[in-house]
Amino acid sequence: MRHRHTAVTFQAVARKAGVSRAFLYENPEARNLIETARERREGAGRPERQHGSEVGGGLA
């Protein structure tokens, strides 16, 4: 998810991993990993937003 610059959410991780969101919330290790990834992403200033005009530009 990080390499594709997609949002790290419990729903997205559950879908990608083929598990329920409840499993992720109830599993302390999984929950910690997701929350840590979200914090890092927020602290990084979301680089894909800064370069958004370059993505797909000129494809009209």
PDB file of N, CA, C, O and CB in Angstrom:
ATOM      1  N   MET A   1       0.821  -1.178   0.000  1.00  0.00           N
ATOM      2  CA  MET A   1       0.000   0.000   0.000  1.00  0.00           C
ATOM      3  C   MET A   1       0.875   1.256   0.000  1.00  0.00           C
ATOM      4  O   MET A   1       0.560   2.255  -0.645  1.00  0.00           O
ATOM      5  CB  MET A   1      -0.940  -0.010   1.202  1.00  0.00           C
ATOM      6  N   ARG A   2       1.950   1.177   0.720  1.00  0.00           N
ATOM      7  CA  ARG A   2       2.842   2.331   0.786  1.00  0.00           C
ATOM      8  C   ARG A   2       3.445   2.616  -0.581  1.00  0.00           C
ATOM      9  O   ARG A   2       3.575   3.777  -0.969  1.00  0.00           O
ATOM     10  CB  ARG A   2       3.953   2.099   1.821  1.00  0.00           C
ATOM     11  N   HIS A   3       3.812   1.579  -1.310  1.00  0.00           N
ATOM     12  CA  HIS A   3       4.434   1.768  -2.625  1.00  0.00           C
ATOM     13  C   HIS A   3       3.450   2.309  -3.649  1.00  0.00           C
ATOM     14  O   HIS A   3       3.844   2.981  -4.601  1.00  0.00           O
ATOM     15  CB  HIS A   3       5.017   0.457  -3.123  1.00  0.00           C
ATOM     16  N   ARG A   4       2.188   2.022  -3.456  1.00  0.00           N
ATOM     17  CA  ARG A   4       1.163   2.519  -4.387  1.00  0.00           C
ATOM     18  C   ARG A   4       0.547   3.817  -3.928  1.00  0.00           C
ATOM     19  O   ARG A   4      -0.339   4.357  -4.590  1.00  0.00           O
ATOM     20  CB  ARG A   4       0.076   1.490  -4.568  1.00  0.00           C
ATOM     21  N   HIS A   5       1.008   4.326  -2.794  1.00  0.00           N
ATOM     22  CA  HIS A   5       0.515   5.590  -2.244  1.00  0.00           C
ATOM     23  C   HIS A   5      -0.990   5.552  -1.998  1.00  0.00           C
ATOM     24  O   HIS A   5      -1.696   6.525  -2.261  1.00  0.00           O
ATOM     25  CB  HIS A   5       0.856   6.739  -3.184  1.00  0.00           C
ATOM     26  N   THR A   6      -1.471   4.421  -1.492  1.00  0.00           N
ATOM     27  CA  THR A   6      -2.881   4.325  -1.138  1.00  0.00           C
ATOM     28  C   THR A   6      -3.030   4.504   0.365  1.00  0.00           C
ATOM     29  O   THR A   6      -2.107   4.222   1.130  1.00  0.00           O
ATOM     30  CB  THR A   6      -3.481   2.971  -1.594  1.00  0.00           C
ATOM     31  N   ALA A   7      -4.183   4.967   0.773  1.00  0.00           N
ATOM     32  CA  ALA A   7      -4.441   5.196   2.187  1.00  0.00           C
ATOM     33  C   ALA A   7      -4.394   3.883   2.959  1.00  0.00           C
ATOM     34  O   ALA A   7      -4.916   2.864   2.507  1.00  0.00           O
ATOM     35  CB  ALA A   7      -5.797   5.883   2.383  1.00  0.00           C
ATOM     36  N   VAL A   8      -3.769   3.922   4.119  1.00  0.00           N
ATOM     37  CA  VAL A   8      -3.709   2.761   4.986  1.00  0.00           C
ATOM     38  C   VAL A   8      -4.883   2.865   5.952  1.00  0.00           C
ATOM     39  O   VAL A   8      -4.846   3.633   6.914  1.00  0.00           O
ATOM     40  CB  VAL A   8      -2.335   2.671   5.746  1.00  0.00           C
ATOM     41  N   THR A   9      -5.911   2.092   5.684  1.00  0.00           N
ATOM     42  CA  THR A   9      -7.080   2.049   6.548  1.00  0.00           C
ATOM     43  C   THR A   9      -7.327   0.604   6.947  1.00  0.00           C
ATOM     44  O   THR A   9      -6.845  -0.323   6.296  1.00  0.00           O
ATOM     45  CB  THR A   9      -8.327   2.659   5.846  1.00  0.00           C
ATOM     46  N   PHE A  10      -8.082   0.422   8.021  1.00  0.00           N
ATOM     47  CA  PHE A  10      -8.402  -0.935   8.443  1.00  0.00           C
ATOM     48  C   PHE A  10      -9.191  -1.654   7.351  1.00  0.00           C
ATOM     49  O   PHE A  10      -8.969  -2.839   7.105  1.00  0.00           O
ATOM     50  CB  PHE A  10      -9.197  -0.920   9.763  1.00  0.00           C
ATOM     51  N   GLN A  11     -10.099  -0.953   6.704  1.00  0.00           N
ATOM     52  CA  GLN A  11     -10.896  -1.556   5.645  1.00  0.00           C
ATOM     53  C   GLN A  11     -10.021  -1.976   4.469  1.00  0.00           C
ATOM     54  O   GLN A  11     -10.174  -3.082   3.952  1.00  0.00           O
ATOM     55  CB  GLN A  11     -11.975  -0.585   5.177  1.00  0.00           C
ATOM     56  N   ALA A  12      -9.113  -1.115   4.044  1.00  0.00           N
ATOM     57  CA  ALA A  12      -8.250  -1.425   2.905  1.00  0.00           C
ATOM     58  C   ALA A  12      -7.323  -2.596   3.217  1.00  0.00           C
ATOM     59  O   ALA A  12      -7.125  -3.475   2.378  1.00  0.00           O
ATOM     60  CB  ALA A  12      -7.427  -0.196   2.509  1.00  0.00           C
ATOM     61  N   VAL A  13      -6.755  -2.610   4.423  1.00  0.00           N
ATOM     62  CA  VAL A  13      -5.865  -3.708   4.805  1.00  0.00           C
ATOM     63  C   VAL A  13      -6.646  -5.009   4.896  1.00  0.00           C
ATOM     64  O   VAL A  13      -6.168  -6.049   4.442  1.00  0.00           O
ATOM     65  CB  VAL A  13      -5.169  -3.406   6.147  1.00  0.00           C
ATOM     66  N   ALA A  14      -7.836  -4.967   5.474  1.00  0.00           N
ATOM     67  CA  ALA A  14      -8.662  -6.170   5.590  1.00  0.00           C
ATOM     68  C   ALA A  14      -8.990  -6.735   4.210  1.00  0.00           C
ATOM     69  O   ALA A  14      -8.909  -7.943   3.991  1.00  0.00           O
ATOM     70  CB  ALA A  14      -9.960  -5.863   6.360  1.00  0.00           C
ATOM     71  N   ARG A  15      -9.357  -5.862   3.290  1.00  0.00           N
ATOM     72  CA  ARG A  15      -9.685  -6.296   1.935  1.00  0.00           C
ATOM     73  C   ARG A  15      -8.470  -6.923   1.260  1.00  0.00           C
ATOM     74  O   ARG A  15      -8.576  -7.987   0.650  1.00  0.00           O
ATOM     75  CB  ARG A  15     -10.204  -5.117   1.104  1.00  0.00           C
ATOM     76  N   LYS A  16      -7.324  -6.268   1.368  1.00  0.00           N
ATOM     77  CA  LYS A  16      -6.096  -6.747   0.731  1.00  0.00           C
ATOM     78  C   LYS A  16      -5.641  -8.077   1.332  1.00  0.00           C
ATOM     79  O   LYS A  16      -5.164  -8.955   0.614  1.00  0.00           O
ATOM     80  CB  LYS A  16      -4.983  -5.702   0.869  1.00  0.00           C
ATOM     81  N   ALA A  17      -5.789  -8.223   2.652  1.00  0.00           N
ATOM     82  CA  ALA A  17      -5.327  -9.431   3.338  1.00  0.00           C
ATOM     83  C   ALA A  17      -6.363 -10.550   3.344  1.00  0.00           C
ATOM     84  O   ALA A  17      -6.040 -11.693   3.669  1.00  0.00           O
ATOM     85  CB  ALA A  17      -4.948  -9.096   4.754  1.00  0.00           C
ATOM     86  N   GLY A  18      -7.601 -10.230   2.989  1.00  0.00           N
ATOM     87  CA  GLY A  18      -8.650 -11.245   2.984  1.00  0.00           C
ATOM     88  C   GLY A  18      -9.108 -11.638   4.381  1.00  0.00           C
ATOM     89  O   GLY A  18      -9.471 -12.788   4.629  1.00  0.00           O
ATOM     90  N   VAL A  19      -9.087 -10.662   5.293  1.00  0.00           N
ATOM     91  CA  VAL A  19      -9.550 -10.900   6.658  1.00  0.00           C
ATOM     92  C   VAL A  19     -10.598  -9.849   7.006  1.00  0.00           C
ATOM     93  O   VAL A  19     -10.811  -8.896   6.256  1.00  0.00           O
ATOM     94  CB  VAL A  19      -8.361 -10.864   7.675  1.00  0.00           C
ATOM     95  N   SER A  20     -11.244 -10.033   8.142  1.00  0.00           N
ATOM     96  CA  SER A  20     -12.257  -9.067   8.570  1.00  0.00           C
ATOM     97  C   SER A  20     -11.593  -7.891   9.285  1.00  0.00           C
ATOM     98  O   SER A  20     -10.482  -8.002   9.804  1.00  0.00           O
ATOM     99  CB  SER A  20     -13.302  -9.743   9.493  1.00  0.00           C
ATOM    100  N   ARG A  21     -12.300  -6.772   9.298  1.00  0.00           N
ATOM    101  CA  ARG A  21     -11.805  -5.619  10.054  1.00  0.00           C
ATOM    102  C   ARG A  21     -11.773  -5.952  11.536  1.00  0.00           C
ATOM    103  O   ARG A  21     -10.881  -5.501  12.255  1.00  0.00           O
ATOM    104  CB  ARG A  21     -12.684  -4.370   9.800  1.00  0.00           C
ATOM    105  N   ALA A  22     -12.739  -6.737  11.999  1.00  0.00           N
ATOM    106  CA  ALA A  22     -12.770  -7.131  13.412  1.00  0.00           C
ATOM    107  C   ALA A  22     -11.486  -7.868  13.783  1.00  0.00           C
ATOM    108  O   ALA A  22     -10.934  -7.651  14.862  1.00  0.00           O
ATOM    109  CB  ALA A  22     -14.004  -8.020  13.706  1.00  0.00           C
ATOM    110  N   PHE A  23     -11.013  -8.733  12.898  1.00  0.00           N
ATOM    111  CA  PHE A  23      -9.766  -9.450  13.160  1.00  0.00           C
ATOM    112  C   PHE A  23      -8.624  -8.472  13.363  1.00  0.00           C
ATOM    113  O   PHE A  23      -7.817  -8.640  14.276  1.00  0.00           O
ATOM    114  CB  PHE A  23      -9.440 -10.413  12.011  1.00  0.00           C
ATOM    115  N   LEU A  24      -8.550  -7.457  12.526  1.00  0.00           N
ATOM    116  CA  LEU A  24      -7.469  -6.483  12.623  1.00  0.00           C
ATOM    117  C   LEU A  24      -7.559  -5.662  13.899  1.00  0.00           C
ATOM    118  O   LEU A  24      -6.548  -5.400  14.550  1.00  0.00           O
ATOM    119  CB  LEU A  24      -7.483  -5.565  11.421  1.00  0.00           C
ATOM    120  N   TYR A  25      -8.774  -5.258  14.252  1.00  0.00           N
ATOM    121  CA  TYR A  25      -8.950  -4.474  15.475  1.00  0.00           C
ATOM    122  C   TYR A  25      -8.646  -5.304  16.725  1.00  0.00           C
ATOM    123  O   TYR A  25      -8.102  -4.784  17.699  1.00  0.00           O
ATOM    124  CB  TYR A  25     -10.376  -3.925  15.548  1.00  0.00           C
ATOM    125  N   GLU A  26      -8.992  -6.574  16.696  1.00  0.00           N
ATOM    126  CA  GLU A  26      -8.815  -7.443  17.865  1.00  0.00           C
ATOM    127  C   GLU A  26      -7.408  -8.009  17.984  1.00  0.00           C
ATOM    128  O   GLU A  26      -7.029  -8.484  19.054  1.00  0.00           O
ATOM    129  CB  GLU A  26      -9.800  -8.577  17.810  1.00  0.00           C
ATOM    130  N   ASN A  27      -6.632  -7.967  16.918  1.00  0.00           N
ATOM    131  CA  ASN A  27      -5.276  -8.501  16.926  1.00  0.00           C
ATOM    132  C   ASN A  27      -4.319  -7.350  17.262  1.00  0.00           C
ATOM    133  O   ASN A  27      -4.097  -6.468  16.433  1.00  0.00           O
ATOM    134  CB  ASN A  27      -4.914  -9.166  15.542  1.00  0.00           C
ATOM    135  N   PRO A  28      -3.753  -7.356  18.478  1.00  0.00           N
ATOM    136  CA  PRO A  28      -2.917  -6.217  18.900  1.00  0.00           C
ATOM    137  C   PRO A  28      -1.738  -5.938  17.970  1.00  0.00           C
ATOM    138  O   PRO A  28      -1.415  -4.776  17.722  1.00  0.00           O
ATOM    139  CB  PRO A  28      -2.393  -6.464  20.290  1.00  0.00           C
ATOM    140  N   GLU A  29      -1.101  -6.965  17.461  1.00  0.00           N
ATOM    141  CA  GLU A  29       0.054  -6.752  16.583  1.00  0.00           C
ATOM    142  C   GLU A  29      -0.374  -6.122  15.254  1.00  0.00           C
ATOM    143  O   GLU A  29       0.251  -5.173  14.782  1.00  0.00           O
ATOM    144  CB  GLU A  29       0.784  -8.083  16.326  1.00  0.00           C
ATOM    145  N   ALA A  30      -1.435  -6.655  14.660  1.00  0.00           N
ATOM    146  CA  ALA A  30      -1.931  -6.113  13.391  1.00  0.00           C
ATOM    147  C   ALA A  30      -2.404  -4.677  13.578  1.00  0.00           C
ATOM    148  O   ALA A  30      -2.109  -3.804  12.762  1.00  0.00           O
ATOM    149  CB  ALA A  30      -3.078  -6.986  12.836  1.00  0.00           C
ATOM    150  N   ARG A  31      -3.142  -4.442  14.662  1.00  0.00           N
ATOM    151  CA  ARG A  31      -3.663  -3.101  14.922  1.00  0.00           C
ATOM    152  C   ARG A  31      -2.513  -2.103  15.085  1.00  0.00           C
ATOM    153  O   ARG A  31      -2.561  -0.998  14.545  1.00  0.00           O
ATOM    154  CB  ARG A  31      -4.558  -3.103  16.182  1.00  0.00           C
ATOM    155  N   ASN A  32      -1.498  -2.496  15.822  1.00  0.00           N
ATOM    156  CA  ASN A  32      -0.342  -1.627  16.029  1.00  0.00           C
ATOM    157  C   ASN A  32       0.361  -1.314  14.711  1.00  0.00           C
ATOM    158  O   ASN A  32       0.747  -0.169  14.475  1.00  0.00           O
ATOM    159  CB  ASN A  32       0.639  -2.275  17.005  1.00  0.00           C
ATOM    160  N   LEU A  33       0.529  -2.305  13.861  1.00  0.00           N
ATOM    161  CA  LEU A  33       1.193  -2.087  12.570  1.00  0.00           C
ATOM    162  C   LEU A  33       0.409  -1.100  11.703  1.00  0.00           C
ATOM    163  O   LEU A  33       0.992  -0.213  11.079  1.00  0.00           O
ATOM    164  CB  LEU A  33       1.361  -3.422  11.824  1.00  0.00           C
ATOM    165  N   ILE A  34      -0.899  -1.258  11.671  1.00  0.00           N
ATOM    166  CA  ILE A  34      -1.734  -0.360  10.861  1.00  0.00           C
ATOM    167  C   ILE A  34      -1.695   1.052  11.426  1.00  0.00           C
ATOM    168  O   ILE A  34      -1.535   2.017  10.679  1.00  0.00           O
ATOM    169  CB  ILE A  34      -3.191  -0.870  10.804  1.00  0.00           C
ATOM    170  N   GLU A  35      -1.839   1.177  12.738  1.00  0.00           N
ATOM    171  CA  GLU A  35      -1.828   2.507  13.345  1.00  0.00           C
ATOM    172  C   GLU A  35      -0.470   3.192  13.157  1.00  0.00           C
ATOM    173  O   GLU A  35      -0.407   4.400  12.926  1.00  0.00           O
ATOM    174  CB  GLU A  35      -2.167   2.410  14.840  1.00  0.00           C
ATOM    175  N   THR A  36       0.597   2.430  13.255  1.00  0.00           N
ATOM    176  CA  THR A  36       1.936   2.987  13.038  1.00  0.00           C
ATOM    177  C   THR A  36       2.096   3.457  11.597  1.00  0.00           C
ATOM    178  O   THR A  36       2.643   4.531  11.345  1.00  0.00           O
ATOM    179  CB  THR A  36       3.019   1.946  13.379  1.00  0.00           C
ATOM    180  N   ALA A  37       1.620   2.653  10.656  1.00  0.00           N
ATOM    181  CA  ALA A  37       1.700   3.029   9.240  1.00  0.00           C
ATOM    182  C   ALA A  37       0.901   4.298   8.971  1.00  0.00           C
ATOM    183  O   ALA A  37       1.337   5.151   8.198  1.00  0.00           O
ATOM    184  CB  ALA A  37       1.190   1.885   8.346  1.00  0.00           C
ATOM    185  N   ARG A  38      -0.248   4.432   9.593  1.00  0.00           N
ATOM    186  CA  ARG A  38      -1.072   5.621   9.408  1.00  0.00           C
ATOM    187  C   ARG A  38      -0.381   6.858   9.973  1.00  0.00           C
ATOM    188  O   ARG A  38      -0.409   7.928   9.364  1.00  0.00           O
ATOM    189  CB  ARG A  38      -2.439   5.430  10.071  1.00  0.00           C
ATOM    190  N   GLU A  39       0.237   6.702  11.140  1.00  0.00           N
ATOM    191  CA  GLU A  39       0.939   7.833  11.761  1.00  0.00           C
ATOM    192  C   GLU A  39       2.124   8.274  10.907  1.00  0.00           C
ATOM    193  O   GLU A  39       2.363   9.470  10.739  1.00  0.00           O
ATOM    194  CB  GLU A  39       1.419   7.458  13.174  1.00  0.00           C
ATOM    195  N   ARG A  40       2.852   7.322  10.379  1.00  0.00           N
ATOM    196  CA  ARG A  40       3.999   7.660   9.521  1.00  0.00           C
ATOM    197  C   ARG A  40       3.534   8.388   8.273  1.00  0.00           C
ATOM    198  O   ARG A  40       4.152   9.360   7.840  1.00  0.00           O
ATOM    199  CB  ARG A  40       4.785   6.392   9.130  1.00  0.00           C
ATOM    200  N   ARG A  41       2.449   7.912   7.705  1.00  0.00           N
ATOM    201  CA  ARG A  41       1.917   8.522   6.491  1.00  0.00           C
ATOM    202  C   ARG A  41       1.465   9.957   6.753  1.00  0.00           C
ATOM    203  O   ARG A  41       1.733  10.850   5.950  1.00  0.00           O
ATOM    204  CB  ARG A  41       0.753   7.692   5.945  1.00  0.00           C
ATOM    205  N   GLU A  42       0.784  10.175   7.869  1.00  0.00           N
ATOM    206  CA  GLU A  42       0.326  11.525   8.203  1.00  0.00           C
ATOM    207  C   GLU A  42       1.507  12.442   8.467  1.00  0.00           C
ATOM    208  O   GLU A  42       1.469  13.619   8.109  1.00  0.00           O
ATOM    209  CB  GLU A  42      -0.600  11.495   9.425  1.00  0.00           C
ATOM    210  N   GLY A  43       2.554  11.920   9.085  1.00  0.00           N
ATOM    211  CA  GLY A  43       3.740  12.704   9.389  1.00  0.00           C
ATOM    212  C   GLY A  43       4.578  13.008   8.160  1.00  0.00           C
ATOM    213  O   GLY A  43       5.384  13.938   8.165  1.00  0.00           O
ATOM    214  N   ALA A  44       4.388  12.226   7.113  1.00  0.00           N
ATOM    215  CA  ALA A  44       5.177  12.414   5.896  1.00  0.00           C
ATOM    216  C   ALA A  44       4.601  13.492   4.989  1.00  0.00           C
ATOM    217  O   ALA A  44       5.225  13.842   3.987  1.00  0.00           O
ATOM    218  CB  ALA A  44       5.272  11.112   5.137  1.00  0.00           C
ATOM    219  N   GLY A  45       3.447  14.018   5.307  1.00  0.00           N
ATOM    220  CA  GLY A  45       2.863  15.085   4.506  1.00  0.00           C
ATOM    221  C   GLY A  45       2.214  14.596   3.234  1.00  0.00           C
ATOM    222  O   GLY A  45       1.953  15.390   2.331  1.00  0.00           O
ATOM    223  N   ARG A  46       1.947  13.310   3.141  1.00  0.00           N
ATOM    224  CA  ARG A  46       1.265  12.729   1.990  1.00  0.00           C
ATOM    225  C   ARG A  46       1.874  13.176   0.676  1.00  0.00           C
ATOM    226  O   ARG A  46       1.283  14.004  -0.018  1.00  0.00           O
ATOM    227  CB  ARG A  46      -0.197  13.087   2.018  1.00  0.00           C
ATOM    228  N   PRO A  47       3.020  12.663   0.317  1.00  0.00           N
ATOM    229  CA  PRO A  47       3.722  13.128  -0.888  1.00  0.00           C
ATOM    230  C   PRO A  47       2.917  12.976  -2.175  1.00  0.00           C
ATOM    231  O   PRO A  47       3.132  13.742  -3.114  1.00  0.00           O
ATOM    232  CB  PRO A  47       5.012  12.383  -1.033  1.00  0.00           C
ATOM    233  N   GLU A  48       2.003  12.019  -2.250  1.00  0.00           N
ATOM    234  CA  GLU A  48       1.239  11.861  -3.487  1.00  0.00           C
ATOM    235  C   GLU A  48       0.303  13.031  -3.723  1.00  0.00           C
ATOM    236  O   GLU A  48      -0.076  13.290  -4.865  1.00  0.00           O
ATOM    237  CB  GLU A  48       0.447  10.569  -3.455  1.00  0.00           C
ATOM    238  N   ARG A  49      -0.078  13.741  -2.680  1.00  0.00           N
ATOM    239  CA  ARG A  49      -0.912  14.930  -2.838  1.00  0.00           C
ATOM    240  C   ARG A  49      -0.078  16.090  -3.379  1.00  0.00           C
ATOM    241  O   ARG A  49      -0.570  16.890  -4.175  1.00  0.00           O
ATOM    242  CB  ARG A  49      -1.568  15.317  -1.494  1.00  0.00           C
ATOM    243  N   GLN A  50       1.158  16.181  -2.958  1.00  0.00           N
ATOM    244  CA  GLN A  50       2.016  17.268  -3.400  1.00  0.00           C
ATOM    245  C   GLN A  50       2.347  17.137  -4.877  1.00  0.00           C
ATOM    246  O   GLN A  50       2.528  18.146  -5.558  1.00  0.00           O
ATOM    247  CB  GLN A  50       3.294  17.304  -2.576  1.00  0.00           C
ATOM    248  N   HIS A  51       2.430  15.923  -5.380  1.00  0.00           N
ATOM    249  CA  HIS A  51       2.789  15.683  -6.765  1.00  0.00           C
ATOM    250  C   HIS A  51       1.584  15.251  -7.588  1.00  0.00           C
ATOM    251  O   HIS A  51       1.748  14.714  -8.684  1.00  0.00           O
ATOM    252  CB  HIS A  51       3.878  14.635  -6.847  1.00  0.00           C
ATOM    253  N   GLY A  52       0.386  15.475  -7.083  1.00  0.00           N
ATOM    254  CA  GLY A  52      -0.831  15.022  -7.732  1.00  0.00           C
ATOM    255  C   GLY A  52      -1.012  15.552  -9.141  1.00  0.00           C
ATOM    256  O   GLY A  52      -1.603  14.871  -9.980  1.00  0.00           O
ATOM    257  N   SER A  53      -0.525  16.738  -9.421  1.00  0.00           N
ATOM    258  CA  SER A  53      -0.711  17.312 -10.750  1.00  0.00           C
ATOM    259  C   SER A  53       0.132  16.580 -11.793  1.00  0.00           C
ATOM    260  O   SER A  53      -0.158  16.657 -12.987  1.00  0.00           O
ATOM    261  CB  SER A  53      -0.358  18.801 -10.739  1.00  0.00           C
ATOM    262  N   GLU A  54       1.170  15.873 -11.354  1.00  0.00           N
ATOM    263  CA  GLU A  54       2.015  15.147 -12.289  1.00  0.00           C
ATOM    264  C   GLU A  54       1.403  13.815 -12.669  1.00  0.00           C
ATOM    265  O   GLU A  54       1.667  13.302 -13.756  1.00  0.00           O
ATOM    266  CB  GLU A  54       3.391  14.934 -11.700  1.00  0.00           C
ATOM    267  N   VAL A  55       0.586  13.244 -11.790  1.00  0.00           N
ATOM    268  CA  VAL A  55       0.017  11.926 -12.031  1.00  0.00           C
ATOM    269  C   VAL A  55      -1.126  12.050 -13.033  1.00  0.00           C
ATOM    270  O   VAL A  55      -2.110  12.743 -12.772  1.00  0.00           O
ATOM    271  CB  VAL A  55      -0.476  11.283 -10.706  1.00  0.00           C
ATOM    272  N   GLY A  56      -1.000  11.391 -14.162  1.00  0.00           N
ATOM    273  CA  GLY A  56      -2.054  11.384 -15.165  1.00  0.00           C
ATOM    274  C   GLY A  56      -2.203  12.701 -15.902  1.00  0.00           C
ATOM    275  O   GLY A  56      -3.165  12.878 -16.649  1.00  0.00           O
ATOM    276  N   GLY A  57      -1.304  13.601 -15.719  1.00  0.00           N
ATOM    277  CA  GLY A  57      -1.398  14.896 -16.381  1.00  0.00           C
ATOM    278  C   GLY A  57      -1.215  14.799 -17.881  1.00  0.00           C
ATOM    279  O   GLY A  57      -0.331  14.089 -18.361  1.00  0.00           O
ATOM    280  N   GLY A  58      -2.049  15.512 -18.621  1.00  0.00           N
ATOM    281  CA  GLY A  58      -1.922  15.545 -20.068  1.00  0.00           C
ATOM    282  C   GLY A  58      -2.508  14.351 -20.787  1.00  0.00           C
ATOM    283  O   GLY A  58      -2.180  14.117 -21.950  1.00  0.00           O
ATOM    284  N   LEU A  59      -3.360  13.596 -20.136  1.00  0.00           N
ATOM    285  CA  LEU A  59      -3.962  12.421 -20.766  1.00  0.00           C
ATOM    286  C   LEU A  59      -5.398  12.676 -21.182  1.00  0.00           C
ATOM    287  O   LEU A  59      -6.229  11.775 -21.073  1.00  0.00           O
ATOM    288  CB  LEU A  59      -3.905  11.236 -19.827  1.00  0.00           C
ATOM    289  N   ALA A  60      -5.709  13.837 -21.641  1.00  0.00           N
ATOM    290  CA  ALA A  60      -7.094  14.176 -22.015  1.00  0.00           C
ATOM    291  C   ALA A  60      -7.424  13.732 -23.410  1.00  0.00           C
ATOM    292  O   ALA A  60      -8.544  13.940 -23.876  1.00  0.00           O
ATOM    293  CB  ALA A  60      -7.332  15.662 -21.897  1.00  0.00           C
TER     294      ALA A  60
END
